[in-house]
Amino acid sequence: MPLNNQWPPTPPQISPSSSSDTVHDAPWSKEELIAYASGPGRRDENRLIRTFCLTADRTLMHFMIAITPVEGKQNHYAFSLSYKAGGVHRSICEPVTLKLTFDPRQLTFNVFLFPPKHSLPKKCLYSLRVWLRHQSVDQRIFADDALWVGTNPDFAAIPDAILATTWHQASDRQFYKCLVGRAEVNFIFSWECLKETVYALTLEYEAGGVGKALIENLIVRLDFPPHELSCYIYTIPLLSKPAGATHRLRVWLRSPSPFNAEEDLYPSYTYQRIWSTDEFRVGGFLDFHDIDPRRVILATPVERPPLRIRTTEFHKSGRVER
């Protein structure tokens, strides 16, 4: 039975852990955010939202399950999951499509986190599970074993971490710099307003005049002006040959915590990790001759001018110039 625009006067069935059931005021999936930002129009009124909330170690989180009819496929519904922490709304997990033989408003859900796993910083790494239930039958539809979020984590407890510092802030971007393996690396965090409170976030790096994007168009909705959002970026050197060539790189979003109180001596911030790699390969003054010659064969440059190929209208095969 497809969803109708006219909702019944009695509230639909909600599992005990659900905070609300509504068709308004919930984060959208990435696809819905992009569609909304690309032109006028309202969200699909047939879309049902189930909202759940919990507090984990002083971090307030809201989880939203969106159920939307699939166009052109009768009785098929797309389920998507998003969450909000520290005023930042974003999608998590991959959407799933399910076929239902009943009104989706009869569904109930169980949403929960496993206690924090061992991590650095501590009390920031959770496992998320989302199960749906109908007629006493439970099925898991979403899982995330790497939900990194926390309030004022103890980053100082991470051994050998090198923090990127802010050196400039413009109206639509922030600039950070960090010494990575004796190389100065610049990180550029920028945002583009798509529509109203919806933004596309981008993070790039540049070192020695060469760079690339690490994060492209991360779609979020913010409860505050974008300049109040910032990044917490750090690297950790790893053993490598040549020395100083490989690093861990961690990128966290930082936003004002809703638990800030007037009597607090220091402001609280919510952090959520949005990107990481254990293979950030950048360094300065690397000694490639330090590599064991029994394990590698080094190439040497050929001492001659580089070749340049020019193709003209009369010589389609081209000619070689030195």
N, C-alpha and C positions, 0 to 999 in steps of 0.2 A: 504494500500500500504506500503510494508516494506521499510525501509531506505536502500539506496544503498551506496556503498563505494564511488562512484563518485558524488560529490556534484555539483549542478547546478551552472553556472557562476554568476547568479544573487543572491543576498542575500535573505534568507527567510524572511517572514513577522515577524516583531518584535514589541512588544507592546512599546508604547512611553517611559515607564520607564525602559526598558531593556538597559543595557550598551553594550552588545555584544551577538553574537550567534556563537558558535564555537564548535569544537570537540576536542579541546586541552586546556591544562593549567587550569583545574578546579579541585577542590577537588573531590575525589571519594567517593562513598558510602563505608560503613564499609566492606561489602562483597567484593567489588571490590579491596579495599586496601589489604585485606587479600589474595585474589587470586593473586594479582600482586606480593605481597611480598613472596609468597610461591614458586615462580619459575619464569623462564624467560618468556618473552612474552610482548606484548603491549596491551594496552587497546583496547576494541572493537571499531573498526573504524566506526561501524554503530551507535554509541552512539552520540546523539545530546545533546548539552549543551546550556541552556539559562542562561545568567549571568545578574544579577541586582545589583546595588550598591546604597547605601544611607549613609548619615551621620546623626547620632542621638547624639546630645549633645557631639560633638567632637570625637565620636567613628565612624570610617569608617568601614562599613560592606559590604561584597559581599555575595549575595545569588545565588546559582547555582541549577538549575533544570536539572536533567539528565533524558533523555528519551531513553530507551534501548529496542529493540525488545525482547520479551520473546521467548526463544528457544522452538520449538515444538508447539507453539500456535499461529496460524496465526492471524494477525491483533491485537495481544495483546502486550501492551507496559508497561514496569515497569517505574514508575516515582519515583525518589528519590530526596531528598533535602539535601543540605549541605550549610555550610556558613563559611566565613573566617572573623576573627576579630583579630587584633594584630598579624598577620602573622601565626595564628593557623587555620588550615582547619579541620573541623570535620562534621560528619553527624548529622542531627537533624530530628525529626519526623520519623514516620514509613513509609517505601515505600508503594506505592499503585500500583495496576495493573488495567489498563483500556483497554477496547476494543474500537478501533477506526475504523471507516469506511472511513477514508480519510488519506491523507499524514500528519503525525504529525508535519511536518514543517509548516503547515497552522495554527497551534495553536498560540494564543497569551496569555500572562499571566499578571496578576496584582499582584504585591508583595508589601506589605506595613506593617508598624508597627503602632499600636495604641500608643499614647503618654504614657510616663512612668506612671505606676500606683504607688500608695502610697507604699513605700518600704523603708527599711533600709539596706544598704545605699540608699540615694535618687537618683533618675534618673537612675536607673539600671534595672528596671523590665518592660519588654515590652510584648505586645501580637502581635504575628506574624500571618499574613494571606496570603495565596497563592491561587488565583483563576485562572482557565483557561477559555479561551473564544474561541468559534467557532460558526460562523453563528449567532452572537449576543446573544448566550446562554452562561451564566456564571455558572461555578460549582466550589465549593471550594474543594481543594484537600489536603491542608496542613494547620494546625493550631497549634500554640504553645502559651499557655498563661503564660509560665514561662521561657521566654528568658531573662536571667540575664547577662547583659554585660554593661560595662561602662569604662570611662577613668578617672583614679585617683579618685575613689569614696571616700567619706568621711567616712571611717570606724570608725573614732574616735567618730562619732555621735551615734554609737550603744551602748546603755546602758549595762553595766555589761559584755561586751565582753572581753574574755581572749584570747590573741593572742599567737599562737604557734611560737616559735622563732627557727631560724636555728642554729644548733650547729655543724654540720659537712657536708661536701660536698665531694663526691667521683666522679669518672669519669662517672658513670652511675646512680647515685642516690643522693638524698639529705635527710638529717635527721633533723627532727623538734621535739621539745619537748614542752609540755604544762602541766600546773598544772590543772587537772580536778577533782573537788571535793576532793581536798587534795591528789589525786593520780597523780604521774608523768606518763604521757602518751607520748610515742614516736611515731611519724608518719614517715614512710619511703616512700618517693616518688621516684620511679625509672622509667627508660625508657629502652626499647629494640629496637634497630634499626632493622626494618624488611627488608627494602631495600631503599637505597638512602635516601630520606628525610621523609620516612614513619616510624612512631614510635608507639609502644604500651606502653601506660602509665599505671602504677599500683600504688596504694596507699594502704599501710597497716598500722595498728597501733599495738602497743605492750605496755602492762601495766602489771607489776608484773610477767613478763615471759610468759604472755598469750596474744595472739593477733589473728588477722584475717585480710583478705583483705577487704577493703571498695570499691575500684575500681579495676577492673581486665581488662586489655587489652583494654583500651580506645584508639581506633585507630585514630591518627591524622597525618597530614602532616605539617611540619614546614618550614617556610621561613628563619630560622636562626638556629644556632647550638643549640642542646637540652639543654646545660648547661645554656643558657640564659633564659630558661623557669623555672619558680618557682611556688610554691604554696603559697597561703595566706589562712591560716587555723585559725579558731577561734571557741571558744565554748561560750555558754551563759547558766548559771545555771538556772534551773527551780525549782519551788516548788515541793517537793517530800517527800515521807516517805520511808525510812529514808532520812533525809536532806542530800543534796549533791550527790544524786544518779542518777539524770536525768538531761540531758543537751541537748541543741541544738548544732549541729555541722555543720559548713559550710566550704566548700572547694572551693576555687577559683583558677583558673589558672592566672598567671601574666606573661605578655610578653611585650616587648618593643613596645611603640606606634609609628605608622608611622608619627605622628604629632610632634615628637621631633624636636626642632629647636635649633640652636647654641646659640641664645640669652636667651633661657630658663634657669632659675637658677637651676631648678630641673628637672630630666628626667621624662617623662610621660610614664605611663604604661597602657595597656589595661587589664582589669580584666573580666573574665567570670566564672560564677559559674557552677561547673560541678557535685557537689554532696552535698546532705544535708539530715539531719534527725533531728527530734525533739525528738528522743528516743535513744540518746546515753547514755547508762546506765553503767557508770563507776564511782567509787568513792573510796576514801581511808578512813580507820578507820570508816566505817559506823556503826551507832548504831542501830542495828535491834531491840533491846529491846525498842527503842523509839516508835515503832509502837504500836498503840492502841490495847491492848490485847483483846478488845471486838470485834475486826474486823478480827483478824488473830489467827491462832493456830500454835505456833512454835513447830517444831519437835526438839527432842534432840538426840544427837549421841548415838549409842549403844556401850557400852564399852566392846568390844571384838575384837580380831584380825580379819582383813578382810579375807574373804574366797578366796581361789585361786583354780581354777579348772584346773586340768592337765589331758589331754587325751593321752593315750599311744596306741601303735600299738596293744597291746593285750587286752586293756580295752577300747573299743570304747565308752562305756558309761561314762568314766571318773571317777575320784575319787576326793574327797574333801580333800584339805590340809589346815591346819590352820597355 
